[in-house]
Amino acid sequence: MVGVLLSREAEVSALDGLLERAVEARDGAVAVLEGPAGIGKTALLHHVRDAATGRGARVLAARASELDRGFAWGVVHQVLGPVVADPALDAAARAELLAGGATRAAALLTGGAEAGDEESYAVQLGLFWLVANLAERGPVVLLVDDLQWSDLPSLRFVEYLGRRLDGLPVLVVATVRTGEPDAPAELLAEVAAGPGARVLRPRPLGTVEVEQVLAGALAEHPQAGFVAAAWRTTGGNPLLVGVLAREAGAAGLRGRDEEGERLAALGGRGVAAAVGRRLRQLGAGATATARAVAVLGERATPEDLGDLGGVPVADVQALTDRLVEAEVLLPGARAFVHPLVAAAVLDACTPRERSALHARAARLLRARGARPEEVAVHRLAADPAGDPEAVEDLLRAGVAAAGAGSLETAVPLLRRALDEPPPADRRGAVLLELGEAEVRAQQPGGPEHLREALALLPPGDASARARAALGNLLVHSDPMAALDEVGRGMEEATDPGLQLRLEAFTLESLVFPDAFAEPRRAAFELGRTDPDPSPVMLVHLAVDGGCAGLPRADVLRLAERAVADGRLVADVGPASSTWNLLTHAFRFAEAPDRCAQVLEEGERIVVEKGLVSARFFIEQSWGYWHRDFGSVAAGAARSLLGHAAITELGLELTIPALAAIAAENLAHLDRLDEALALVDRPLGPAEGTFMEPFVLSARGLVRAVAGRLDAAEVDLRRVVALGDERGWAAPHATRGRLRLAAVLGALGRPAEAGDLLAHDEAVATVAGLRGPLGTVLRVRAGTQRPEAALATLAEAVEVLAPTPYRLEHGWALHDLGALLLRRGDRTGAREPLRLALDAATRTESARLDRHVRALLDEAGARPRRAYASGVDALTASERRVADLAVSGLTNREIAQTLWVTPKTVEIHLGRTYTKLGIASRRELAAALGAGAREHQRVPA
């Protein structure tokens, strides 16, 4: 075999350069060594290992095998598992290593907690932060041999990590064998095409290098014709050259030209023949040990090798030493010199022998308490035998893989468990787990397996889970059937948390489509008469009451009861429409601080658990919170980020909800073209749903601001009609009547506007809603003659002043100042206009600011300089990062909150400083303005 690197100067130089960059410049990179088997990729990997060790870097290595494809996160376990399990780590050091975003990696790597239903992305994120935490202690080099055989979750992590190495002293080097028919080509291509990736393709050896290898194995220096024959036979493949050189020496060839034909005959036998001959020479014990190593892998203990190989444990070390001398195994490790050698060892076994070896390996690993996934890979490689233990191993591994977000690994494991087959009393359990995984993965067979499971499972939590999975599948195609399944599941479930989740699904399904008006009303009526409604029902009663115009105190009381026992957060959580509705219930009750507390708690859970799909719930709720009580610039940033996230996830049904609130905030920022681009389009999937009136109201507002009053009127009349159908009378729920009245006033139809406002005034008065009442007064003034309007606006200003609706208060002040100015009272107009300008600054409303400044100029006042003119140039991401920086978070904490890298945060802050004309974080709060300082909340 080749023990030195020949003709690899270019590759070595490139790898040394990447290592230098990672270690010295803290600039991470990925190197992919690509080529056919035996071309020398592993030798280059070993060079990096030695060079990195010499530089003091921490080297973490893994070797993938064909078996690893059935072990979800198997390569990750090889690389990072020993780090977390290091006995040298004390409790404090381990806690530091798994701090922050890395906590999501703990359940996967330690087995100390269930991963739950966290998405694969969340686990990847946790693993990234674990690597980042390691890199804080010093440079890290990750080596993965034979990446093409990696399990898919680990491969996705390598790709994920590779795109986030900028600014980290981390080098990833992986070898990829070309020509493998079952390799995940697209994912491997993504790894190689990453922003910091470099692909190196070692070339075959030339005749000069082949001559050097032959000279080291033969008694005489080879002649030119012999060297040429060796090169033709091997194609210059370093592994084949080394095998051929050893075989030629063993056969007594001297390297003469006339021996070319004999050399070619030796080469024609291939690696397998050479390995087989060596093993025969070493004896049965060595052969059995080699087979045991090939099956169990390099992490096997001497006891495992002895048991599986049928040799005394005391002899294992001597036998492995002999295999090293024969260049079958690498020195210092129970690993083959090349995967081709391992394959040759196993290929010498019959299929029946191989199956038996894997079955015995599974039993050995099971007996010593190995992870279910480690046992299951051998169960996959063994033939079905109706073994109940095999079923349990495969079932446990499949459930673990699904819980860690690896459905593509879970489904084959569970299908194999079904093929074993399971005993009659376990078939239902296997079918349930398989059906759930298939439905989540959108693979065929899921409904059939779930229905078969229901036929076997007794009523209880398991059958309820099957019905819930069927309901989730049917909700968009046959909503009534979905509700029926989930309703039956609620009756069968005994676990309180499961019952609550099923109830949340049921009520969310009833609330969403207009078509379910009658069953929705019936459900709410039952809830109102229930002396002890569930937290989920309380949320829906609160938000429905808030929309209907229930007294503010009653809405607040319902919302507080919903969260009082903690079950809503613990069992349903922020990744649900129910939780999202809870935040709106507090908002409707004019309780901004309480609403923000709930939002912050939900945001903390989302960040800790990496709940990617919950981000849009958070961002949408913050968008409305800032529109009503905070900074419309922050509201636009949050809602635009949510819109981008939901668009990336492809959830077409929910995109309009984010577009609506983003458009409203953008309109207040005077970014009308952007607002129109979001909502001036057909409703699409929002039509006929809970979202339609909110989307139409936003579109009506934006169209009205754009001067398209007729189109706005059409939208807003539809909003009012839809609200009436649902019993929503509260002025501030959809704002339909308020906005329609303003449009009608502008169109010269004050009587119609007056009727709408009288309705809203009555509801707001009974409900005790001071903010909406003040808005009614402000809009009414726009339909009145100047004398009456003056008194109405003065009352509107007085009513709105103590409320949290500062933007509304600002517009009331603006309207009062404008009316005084039109009446010739320039002096009297200045004070309300100055206060309006202060409100524009605090809410960061560029539209209000522009209007007020124009009036102050007309009034002969000298308005202060427009503050932080560069703020408008910030992107949504830059603004969000800036807000978090103002709140006191470090770059690292910001990165963990937003699921980006610290380098991304640095880039956003750098661009923000440039746009705002500042030099440091200390100047950021002032540059963003009073609105940012006052309304930015520190995340819990």
Summary of the structure (lengths in Angstrom):
residues: 940
radius of gyration: 34.5
end to end distance: 59.6
largest distance: 118.3
contacts: 3430
relative contact order: 0.05
helix: 71%
strand: 4%
